[in-house]
Amino acid sequence: MIVDRQGRRFRNLRVSLTAACNYACTYCVPDGKRLVAAQDELSADAMVRGVAYLIEAAGIERLRVTGGEPLVSPKLETFLRGVGQLGLNDISLTSNGQLLSRKLPLLVECGIRRLNLSLDTLDAAAFRSIARGGDLATVLAGMDEARVAGLKIKVNMVPLRGQNLDQVLPLLDYCLERGFELRFIELMRMGHLARDGNGFLQQFVGMPELLAMIGERHGFTQADAPVDATALRYEIPGRGFFGVIANESVPFCRTCSRLRLSSTGWLHGCLSSSNRHYVGDLLDKPRHQALPALQRLLVKALGDKQDVAFSGGATVMKIIGG
């Protein structure tokens, strides 16, 4: 087991199945162009081996499948069936939900029981403006179908000043009525927003402002959360829960246990570091050769983590997942 001086280790792995996405959200890409699959993306089999090696080398316990948008990837079925045999404690998936209705039978069959779905507004026009694509009604229908199928759903919203701040309370009420747990994610200084400080500040909405807005309609108390959770959780008695991922207002770097594997074979130990470590060439090697080399890279990746707070990163979030 690899542990740093703050007692952190990698427990949670997020695998970006593909960089391709059918959206081009304003906070992810600056030019409105949808990202496509990289020419050098790993095969599904190689990514399954990568997860297996990381379970053994780092002690990974939980896996989240991300993108881009994982539901657009032709590797989805092979990958899910493969990692489903690896004995992980939990496998979840993050999606924008546009293809959820179509892919739901496969997800259920492969044992996916938890979904994180990105949804920034219930206004159809604002939805298309932020996502630069997609159809809100299709997403909402897929969410309801997943709920009926018994999947646990968290909804991720990025509040943006001047774009969807008026949707904070409507979306919260929508989620409470359906048993979804809404997570407000503070805008992150990633990619083009790390370079454009003024653009970031003009759009950023912090946790104190969000809680004040919610408090005008709902009484709430802070709820328990795992020690390495990214979100501060709150309970509205008799209604349900919501959370705030307050990477700027209340940094959580001291307890971070996340490791990311990109679709092109790079390990990222920290979103706030430009460092990355290539493991794609190790995945075709036998276990006895791959594991020692992988453990050396994991030491470096763990050393990339910030001691206190996220300070921004040039990496485009959509390439390595949430």
N, C-alpha and C positions, 0 to 999 in steps of 0.2 A: 504494500500500500504506500502511495506517495502522498506525503503530508507536508505542508509548508509551515513556516514559523508562527503563523496565526492559527494553526490547527485546521486549515482548510484542505479538503481533498475533492477530487472529482467524483460526484455521485450521479449527476444528471447529465446525460448526453443528448444533444440536439443535433440531428442529422438533417442537413439540407439535401433533400432528394434530387432537386434540380434548381437551377437559378431561374428557370422559365416561370413566367407568371402571366395570367390573363388580365391583370390589372396593372396600372402604373400610378399608384397612389402618390399624391403630392409630397408627402413626407418621406417617401422612399426614393423616388427618382425625380430629378429636377426637370427633365426635358420632355416628359410625357411619353417616352418610348417604352413599350413593353419589353422587359428583359426576356431573352431567349436562352435555351439550353446551351451551355458551353460545349465547344467541340471536343474538349478533353474530359468530359464528365465520366466518372467511374461507372462501371456496370453495376447492376443490382447485386450480382453475386459478390463482386469485390466489396461493395458497401456492407453487405451482410458479414463478410469476413472481418471487415474493419470494426464493426460493432462487437463481434465475438472476441476479437483481440483486445479491444478496449475494456470489455467486461473483465477479462482476465488480468490485464496489465494495470488497470486503474481502479477496479472495483466498482464499475458503473452498475447502478441499480435500476435506474429509470431512463426511459427513452422517449423523446418527443420527435416525431417526424415533421419536418418543416420544409420550406422552399426558399425562394420563390413560392410557388403554389404546388404542393405535392400532388394534388388530385389531377394535374395536367400531365404528370409524368407517366410514360409507358412502363417505367420500372416499378410502379407502385405495388402491383399485385405480387410480383416475385419478391420484392423487398419485404413486404409485410409478412408474407408466408415464411420467409427465411428467419427474420428476427423473432417471429412468434415461437420459434423452437429453441430460443436461447436462454429461457428461464428467467427473464427479467421480471422485476416486481410489478412494473407498470409500463405500458406502451400507450402513448396518446398521440394526437395529431393536431396540428395547427393548420387552418385553412381559411380562405375568404368565403367559403360556402357556396360559390357560384355553381360548382359541379356536385354539390353534396347529395342531392336527390339521386343523381345518376350513380354515384359511387357508394352510397350508403349500404346496399346489400353486401358489397365486398368488404367494407370496413367491419360490419357486424360479423361476417363469416370469419374474418381474420382476428377477431377478438378485441378490436378497438372498443373501449368502453368510455373514453373521455375525449372530448373535442374542445379545442380553443378556437373560436370563430371570430374573425375580425369584422366589426361592424361599427362604423363611425357615425351613422345617422339613420333616422327613420324617414327622412325626407328624400323622395326619389331623385329630385333634381340635384340636391346637395350630394347625394350618394354618387351620382355619375360625375359630378364635378371633382370630388375628392379622389375617387377610385379611377377616374378617366376610363370607365368601362363598366360592364356588368349590368345586372338587373336586380333591383332591390327585392321585388316580389319573389323572384326565383330563390334568392338567398333565404328569405323569411320562410318560404314553404319548406325548404330543405331543413331548416332548423327545427320546425315543428315535426317533420317526419323523423328526425333523429331523436327528438324528445319522446315521441310515441314509441320508438324502437328501444327506449330505455337507456340511451346514452346520456352521460353527465356532461353538461355544456357550460363552459365559461365563455363569455363574450368580451372581446377586447375592443375598447374604444380609445382613440387618441384625441383628446379635446384640443381643438385648434381655434385660437381667437380669430374671429371674423369669418369662420367657416361652419362650425358645428356646435359652438358653445351653447346655443339655444336647445340642443338636443340632449344635454346631460340629464335633465330630469325626465323627459319623455322616454329616453332609452332605459333609464334605471327602472321606471315603473313598468315598462314593457317586460324587462327581464324578471323583475320580482313576480309579476303575474304568472310567468311561465316556469318559475323555478330555476332560471338561469342565474349564474353568478356573474355580474358585470364587473369587469376590471378596467378602471381608468388608467391609461398608461401615459405618464408625462412624456412629452415630446423629447426625443433624445438627440444629442449633438452628434449625429452620424452622417457620413457621406457629405453631401452638399451642404447640410445644415451645420456641419463642423467647420466648414469654410466660410459660411455666411452667417456671422454672428448676429447681424441686425435682423436677418430673416428669421432666425431662431427666436430671438427675443420678441419679435412682433407677434409670433404665433403661440408662444409658450404659455401654458396655463398650469400653475402649480397646485399642489395638494391643498394648501390652506384655502385657496379660493374655491376649489371644488367642494371641500367639506362644508364651507360656509353656504354654498348654493344648496347642497343637499339638506343641510340643517334647517333651511327655511321651510322645507316641506316634511321632512322625516326626522324623528328622533333616532339616534343610533349610538351604539357603544362599541368599543374596540373588542374584537374577538381574537381568539387564539389562532396562531398560524405556525407552521413548522419553522424551526430555527433558521433554516437556510432558504426560506421563502422570499421571493422578490416582492410580494405584495403585503401591505398592511391591510388586514381584513376588518370589516365592520359589520355588525348585525343590526338590522332594523327589526325590533321585536315583533314577532308575529307575521313578518313579511318575508324575510330572507337575508341574504348577505350580499355585500359588494366589497370591492377591494381597490386600492390605489397602488400602482407600481410607481413609486415616487423616487425615481433614480436621481433627480436633482434635489428635491426637497428633503428627503430622508434616505441618504445613500445606504445601500445594502452590501457594499463590496466586502466588508469584513467577514461575511458569512457565505459568500458566493461559492456554490459547488458545481457550477455549470461548465461544460466543455462542449465545443461545437466542432463538427466535422462537415466540411463543405462538400458539395457534389463533385468537386475536382480534386479531392484528396488532401485538403489542407486542414490542420487542426488549429483552432483559435481558442486560446485559453481565456481571453478577455476581449470584450467588445471595445474597450477603451485603449487597446494597444494595437499598433500597426504590425506587430510581430505575428507570424504564422509559421507553421511547421509542416513540411510536406511528408505525408505518410503513404501516398498512393503507391510508391514503389515497394513498400513493405508488404502490401496486401497480397502479392503473388508469391511471397516467400513462405516456406514452411514455418510452423509455429515456433520452433526452437531458434530460428534465425530472426524472425520478426519481433518477438516479444522483447528481447533485450534492447534492441534499437528503439522500439516504440517507447519503452520505459524511459530511456534517456530523453526523448523528445517530450514526453509528458512532464518531466521535471522542468524543462524549459517553459512549457506552456503554463504550468502552475505558477512559475516565477513571473509570468507576464501580468498576473492579476494586480489590480490597484490595491493599495493598502487601506484606503479610506473611502474614496468616492470616485465615481465615473467622471472623467475629465474630457470626454469626447473622443471620436475616432473617425478616421478617414474612410474606413470600410463601409461599403453600401450594405445596409441591413438586409435588404432583400436577397443578397447573394448568399448569406450565411444563416438566414432564418432568424426568428425572434428569440 
